[in-house]
Amino acid sequence: MNALLVRLVCGVLFAAMALGAVVHPPKDLTQGLGMLLPLSMLLGYAIKGSPRRSLIPKRKAAPPPPDVSGT
């Protein structure tokens, strides 16, 4: 339930920032680009949620080759 609440809050923050950018557009390009980073992070978190571990298991390391020294 906690993850759902965080995603909801991120979605609301994204909507508020996007609405603020529409109502008061940025003065120049650098300010507009500076607004894109937090917006994209909030939107990504609201859509996908927190990063999780990969579902694909990692391969185990191959055993070392046998020592073939002539004695």
Secondary structure by P-SEA (a helix, b strand, c coil): caaaaaaaaaaaaaaaaaaaaaacccccaaaaaaaaaaaaaaaaaaaccccccccbbbbcccccccccccc
